[in-house]
Amino acid sequence: MKVMTYVAVGLLLVGVLAMIMAGISPTDAWPALDPEALPAQLVAATPVAFLWLGLLAVIATPIVRVVAAGVAYASGGEWRMVAISIAILAVIMVGVASAVGTEA
């Protein structure tokens, strides 16, 4: 989990530094996440690619943690905790599903 956090922060830092070097203001309009364009943007080393990838890593970190905890609980036979882990993942999925397609 520490490594994933460091990677996320590193990607965000690279994105912010790339914004500064490109003269992009953080208050400028920013493009929406386009997963299909992300690999090409990474190859082109655009700030938007590093920022979106860093944000995705930040979002994925707690989800991965809950999945890892659920697996650990399952291997220890703690079925109540497995059920709680599944319930937490369901809440996260409902939150993500309700946010998809909405604009802030």
C-alpha positions in Angstrom: 0.0 0.0 0.0 2.9 2.4 0.7 4.3 1.8 -2.7 1.0 2.5 -4.4 0.7 5.7 -2.4 4.2 6.8 -3.3 3.5 6.0 -7.0 0.3 8.0 -6.9 2.0 11.0 -5.3 4.9 10.7 -7.7 2.6 10.7 -10.7 0.7 13.8 -9.4 4.1 15.5 -8.8 5.2 14.8 -12.3 1.9 16.1 -13.6 2.1 19.3 -11.6 5.7 19.9 -12.6 4.8 19.3 -16.2 2.0 21.9 -15.9 4.4 24.4 -14.5 6.9 23.8 -17.3 4.1 24.1 -19.9 2.8 27.3 -18.4 -0.6 25.8 -17.6 -2.6 27.3 -14.8 -4.3 25.0 -12.4 -7.4 27.1 -12.8 -7.6 26.5 -16.6 -10.3 24.3 -17.9 -9.2 20.7 -17.8 -10.2 17.9 -20.1 -12.3 15.0 -18.8 -10.8 11.6 -18.3 -10.6 9.7 -21.6 -9.3 6.2 -20.8 -8.8 5.4 -24.5 -6.6 8.5 -25.0 -4.6 8.0 -21.8 -1.9 5.7 -23.2 -1.2 8.1 -26.1 -1.1 11.0 -23.7 1.4 9.2 -21.5 3.6 8.5 -24.5 3.4 12.2 -25.3 4.2 13.0 -21.7 1.3 15.4 -21.3 0.6 16.8 -17.9 -3.1 15.7 -18.1 -2.0 12.0 -18.5 0.2 12.1 -15.3 -2.5 13.9 -13.3 -5.3 11.5 -14.3 -3.1 8.5 -13.7 -2.1 9.8 -10.3 -5.7 10.5 -9.4 -6.8 7.0 -10.6 -4.0 5.5 -8.4 -5.2 7.6 -5.4 -8.7 6.3 -6.0 -7.6 2.7 -6.5 -5.4 2.5 -3.3 -8.2 2.1 -0.7 -10.1 -0.3 -3.0 -7.0 -2.5 -3.3 -6.6 -2.3 0.4 -10.2 -3.5 1.1 -9.7 -6.4 -1.5 -6.4 -7.4 0.2 -8.0 -7.3 3.6 -10.9 -9.5 2.3 -8.5 -12.0 0.9 -6.5 -12.1 4.1 -9.7 -12.6 6.2 -10.9 -15.3 3.9 -7.6 -17.2 4.3 -8.0 -16.9 8.0 -11.6 -18.1 7.9 -13.0 -14.9 9.3 -16.2 -14.9 7.3 -17.9 -12.1 9.1 -15.0 -9.8 8.2 -15.1 -11.1 4.6 -18.8 -10.1 4.4 -17.9 -6.7 5.8 -15.2 -6.3 3.2 -17.6 -7.2 0.4 -20.2 -4.7 1.9 -17.5 -2.0 1.8 -16.7 -2.8 -1.8 -20.4 -2.6 -2.6 -20.7 0.8 -1.1 -17.7 2.0 -3.1 -19.2 0.6 -6.3 -22.5 2.3 -5.7 -20.7 5.6 -5.1 -18.7 5.2 -8.3 -21.7 4.1 -10.3 -23.7 7.1 -9.1 -20.9 9.5 -10.0 -20.3 8.1 -13.5 -21.6 10.5 -16.1 -22.1 13.4 -13.8 -20.2 16.6 -13.9 -19.1 18.6 -10.8 
